[in-house]
Amino acid sequence: MNKTLTGVNITSASIGARTPSPGHTVEAGTTPSIHPLTSATLPLGGAELDSASVALLQELARSLHAGQQALLSRDLLSLELNTQTQHRLCQALEILWTQKAATPSSYRPGSPNGPDGALAVRLRAAQWQVLQLGRVQAALLIRAQRSLRMIVHLRAGLEATYSAPHLPLGADRQEASSGSSRRRP
Amino acid sequence: MSSLNASLATALSGLTAEQGALEATTNNVANVNTPGYSRLVPVLVSSDPIVVDPLTLGTGVTLQSVESIRDPLLESQIQQETQVQGQFNSLTSALQQTQDNFTTSSSDIGTQISNFFDSINQLSTDPADLSVRQGVLTAAGNLATSFNTTANSLTQQQNSLDLSVVQTVGQINQLTSQIAQLNGQISNLQNVGESAGSFIDQRTQAIDQLSTLTDISVIPSNNSVTLTTGNGAALVTGQQSFTLQTQLNSSGLHDVYSQGDDITASITSGQLGGTLQARDQQIPAILTQLDTLASSLANAVNGVQAAGFDLNGNAGTNLFTPPPATGVGAAASLSVAITDPSLIAASSDGSTGSNGNAEALYALGSQTIINGQTPSDYYSGVVFNVGNDVSNASAEQTASGLVLQQLNDQRSSISGVSLDEEAANMVQYQSAYAAAAQVVTTINDMLYTVVNMATLTG
């Protein structure tokens, strides 16, 4: 199912495997589905956008967590797949938030969907979780990079550090034919 | 052909070697739960053969050595990550303590800034009321106290971190001395061909502990290790250790010295690195921001005061004591300069009912008077930065924990003791020992036969 929202195509496949199929219903109390993006009820209201954001952020948190496990166990395929999922989820979130910015606020004071309501609290918690997982992911990637550098240096061995600089191929011959008596360093 | 005695010696070499191998297994089983223990593996080699023309005959087996199983690359990674974890453990702990000063409460700076401007707003509605004027002085006093308390608390934290620096340096010296001593013991044993596995394990553990405290480089050399700090200052060379010293600097805090050189700035990881980072970078940065906020606010309020008139029609005087010209220490020393509420310059023209200057004072709350920001926004920025630093340090701490867990699991799979494997080895060595003993019995019988033969023929 394709829907266009602010000029970008969102498909259920592009949001990830957890996207419910058309007609899927979500029971009360379960993780909210991200159906607003795939339903035919666009444009969405503020509360619906927040619900969808929470669901996407929770999905993103799960993917980040899985990506971290993959990184630690050097499972490059899983890391790659999770990174792709994260990229898609980020795109979907960008679209949602662009839509939200364009939606006039219809919150009423004391409403559970208001800025201090339960939904907003859940949204902030999900944002915080993703932010923190993102920081951990970045720190883990830096460490993986450092380990890789260590292995590269070990593989290179000592001769790589102390050898004379490489001259381009044929440089010796050119030097000899020009009659230069300079010695190479 | 070899003699029966030679065969007996060969069988005995088997008994001795298998007994040695069994001892290694016994030690492994005994240390199954010992942290940092690396399992021992016996290295058996066949003894040098002898030539008895025209044959070359084996002379049995020798237990050449008992080796500890280690992965140097893994050890190095663990030491590096331990340093990073030590750094972020102490940094996170210090920053969380710092953050407590900025938790929203009835007495935090942000609330007191709001209260101060609210009291001025009230004054502008009734500029001649002495009780309202007294309210402004009380709010100003609370604001100054809030700045003082926060700045003093940060300075106290800086001093306790300084104490921690001195203690950590003491622990480092203790460990380097221990490592130098272990270097000597390992070297002595290895020079006479003995296994120094347990001493190497102890040294590895001591190096791991040292990594928690500071950044070190480990350079393995013959039967020994050389340890240096991150910038190359020697800590341990062979059996000699070099102590680090602490010395008070002009700020009253301790710097770390190695053989006369100040190496404080180059210590970047380990517990010491994290403590120094909090003491010398994070807390001073926050103090500077608080000083900027306090001095800018005090100067702005004093400036507006000077432009107005008090209740007696006189030109306004300073509401806050003028902060130092450089701003350094402004937050810690901020105080209210007047005690008489009638001295607040609410009037802009000298008349009693005028509130022009009170409104100008109130307007300061929404003016960008501190580095292009309003006082409340600037303070929010300070709080945000502190929270952000805590989150970053906490994320690094989590990442370090995850990586270390992974590396330690890897180390356990390589160096750790598997009881199943040891049980299998035990059966194997036991069978070999029993077989060698059977050979000894057989040769003994053969010797007995030979001796009896000799007696009969004699």
Interface residues (C-beta under 8 A of the other chain):
Chain A: Q68 L72 S73 L131 Q132 R135 V136 A138 A139 L140 R143 R146 S147 M150 I151 L154
Chain B: L73 S76 Q77 Q80 E81 V84 S391 N392 S394 A395 E396 T398 A399 S400 L402 V403 Q406
